[in-house]
Amino acid sequence: MPDDVRREWAEPRVLAAISSTTAPQGLGAEIVRLLDVVWPVLREQGVRTDHNVVVYRGGGEAGTLAVDVGVEVLSSFEDRGEVRHVLTPSGEVATIAHFGEYADLGHAYSALVRWCADRGRSPAGVNWEVYGDWEEDPTKRRTDIYFLLEPARGSHG
């Protein structure tokens, strides 16, 4: 799987998202709860959309996670309540596509960590997941994971 990790430049994606702080053990339920708030706002406004996205912005207090949970938007929308414009980070990333159950994403994260360590690269502390279209067959579910990278040391050009 480490061979599946790619280095590329990520452009920012515009999201309609809600920022939240949650405990890791409640993350899945929190993602569903927040998406259930975002989607009706987008449907009501007739917004063109793409995939669900979760941005992890580092740890909060006492072992919590700071996240932005939302939907990539392809047309304009008006902020409403907690639902607001959020950009995914831009810059150099290490990325991998995971196919399978969300519960198995840890394998892809391990591959990204190994890739960074093998190349002497440091994650910048922000990562995000872009969830592909829903598939009933778990082996066909795609999640793209991105690690924003710190600038490479001593690189020339």
C-alpha positions as CSV (number, residue, x, y, z in Angstrom):
1,M,0.0,0.0,0.0
2,P,2.8,2.6,0.6
3,D,3.5,2.4,-3.2
4,D,-0.1,3.7,-3.6
5,V,0.8,7.0,-1.9
6,R,1.3,9.9,-4.3
7,R,2.7,13.4,-3.8
8,E,0.8,16.1,-5.5
9,W,-0.4,19.7,-5.2
10,A,-3.8,20.2,-3.7
11,E,-5.9,23.2,-4.8
12,P,-8.5,24.4,-2.2
13,R,-12.0,23.0,-2.4
14,V,-14.9,25.1,-1.4
15,L,-17.1,23.4,1.2
16,A,-20.4,24.1,2.9
17,A,-19.4,22.9,6.3
18,I,-19.9,23.0,10.1
19,S,-16.9,23.3,12.4
20,S,-17.1,21.0,15.5
21,T,-15.0,19.6,18.2
22,T,-15.7,15.9,19.1
23,A,-14.2,13.0,20.9
24,P,-12.6,10.4,18.5
25,Q,-14.9,7.7,19.7
26,G,-18.0,9.8,18.7
27,L,-16.5,10.9,15.3
28,G,-18.7,8.7,13.0
29,A,-21.9,9.7,14.7
30,E,-20.9,13.4,14.7
31,I,-20.1,13.3,11.0
32,V,-23.5,11.9,10.2
33,R,-25.2,14.4,12.5
34,L,-23.5,17.4,10.9
35,L,-24.1,16.2,7.3
36,D,-27.8,15.9,8.2
37,V,-27.7,19.6,9.0
38,V,-25.6,20.6,5.9
39,W,-27.5,18.7,3.2
40,P,-31.0,20.3,3.7
41,V,-29.5,23.8,3.5
42,L,-27.8,23.0,0.2
43,R,-30.9,21.3,-1.2
44,E,-33.1,24.2,-0.2
45,Q,-30.7,26.6,-2.0
46,G,-30.4,24.4,-5.1
47,V,-26.6,24.2,-4.8
48,R,-24.7,22.0,-7.1
49,T,-22.6,19.6,-5.0
50,D,-19.9,17.0,-5.1
51,H,-18.6,14.8,-2.3
52,N,-18.8,14.8,1.5
53,V,-15.5,16.0,3.0
54,V,-14.1,16.0,6.6
55,V,-11.1,18.2,7.4
56,Y,-9.2,17.4,10.6
57,R,-7.5,20.5,12.0
58,G,-5.6,18.9,14.8
59,G,-6.4,17.9,18.4
60,G,-8.5,20.1,20.6
61,E,-8.5,20.0,24.4
62,A,-8.4,16.8,26.3
63,G,-8.0,14.4,23.4
64,T,-10.7,15.9,21.2
65,L,-10.7,16.5,17.4
66,A,-11.3,19.8,15.7
67,V,-13.1,19.1,12.4
68,D,-14.9,20.7,9.6
69,V,-17.6,18.4,8.3
70,G,-19.3,19.3,5.0
71,V,-20.0,19.0,1.3
72,E,-17.9,20.2,-1.6
73,V,-20.0,22.8,-3.5
74,L,-19.8,23.6,-7.2
75,S,-22.0,26.7,-7.2
76,S,-22.6,29.6,-4.8
77,F,-24.5,29.3,-1.5
78,E,-25.4,31.5,1.4
79,D,-24.1,30.7,4.8
80,R,-27.0,29.7,7.1
81,G,-26.6,29.2,10.9
82,E,-23.7,26.9,11.5
83,V,-23.3,26.0,7.8
84,R,-20.6,28.3,6.3
85,H,-18.0,28.5,3.6
86,V,-14.8,26.6,4.5
87,L,-11.8,25.9,2.2
88,T,-9.7,22.8,2.4
89,P,-6.0,23.5,2.6
90,S,-3.9,24.0,-0.5
91,G,-0.3,23.0,-0.9
92,E,1.8,20.0,-1.3
93,V,0.2,16.8,0.0
94,A,0.7,13.1,0.3
95,T,-2.4,11.3,-0.7
96,I,-3.8,7.8,-1.0
97,A,-7.1,6.3,-2.2
98,H,-8.6,3.8,0.2
99,F,-11.2,1.3,-1.0
100,G,-13.2,-0.5,1.6
101,E,-14.9,0.0,4.9
102,Y,-14.5,3.3,6.7
103,A,-13.4,1.3,9.8
104,D,-10.3,0.2,7.9
105,L,-9.1,3.7,7.0
106,G,-6.3,3.2,9.6
107,H,-4.4,1.1,7.1
108,A,-4.3,4.0,4.6
109,Y,-3.3,6.4,7.4
110,S,-0.4,4.1,8.4
111,A,0.7,4.0,4.8
112,L,0.8,7.8,4.7
113,V,2.7,8.0,7.9
114,R,5.3,5.4,6.6
115,W,5.6,7.3,3.3
116,C,6.3,10.6,5.1
117,A,8.9,8.9,7.5
118,D,10.6,7.1,4.6
119,R,11.1,10.4,2.7
120,G,11.9,12.6,5.7
121,R,8.7,14.6,5.2
122,S,6.6,16.0,8.0
123,P,2.8,16.3,8.0
124,A,1.6,19.9,8.7
125,G,-1.0,18.7,11.1
126,V,-4.0,19.1,8.9
127,N,-5.5,16.3,6.8
128,W,-8.8,15.6,5.1
129,E,-10.9,12.8,3.7
130,V,-13.0,13.1,0.5
131,Y,-15.7,10.4,0.4
132,G,-16.6,9.0,-3.0
133,D,-20.2,8.2,-4.1
134,W,-21.9,5.6,-1.8
135,E,-21.6,2.0,-2.9
136,E,-23.5,-0.8,-1.3
137,D,-20.5,-3.1,-1.9
138,P,-18.0,-1.9,0.8
139,T,-15.0,-3.0,-1.4
140,K,-16.0,-0.3,-3.9
141,R,-16.3,2.6,-1.4
142,R,-13.6,5.1,-2.1
143,T,-12.1,7.6,0.3
144,D,-9.3,9.8,-0.7
145,I,-7.1,10.9,2.2
146,Y,-4.8,13.9,2.1
147,F,-1.9,14.9,4.4
148,L,-0.8,18.5,4.0
149,L,3.0,18.5,4.1
150,E,5.4,20.9,5.7
151,P,7.7,22.5,3.1
152,A,10.6,20.1,2.2
153,R,13.8,21.1,3.8
154,G,16.7,21.9,1.6
155,S,14.8,21.5,-1.6
156,H,15.9,23.5,-4.6
157,G,13.3,24.3,-7.2
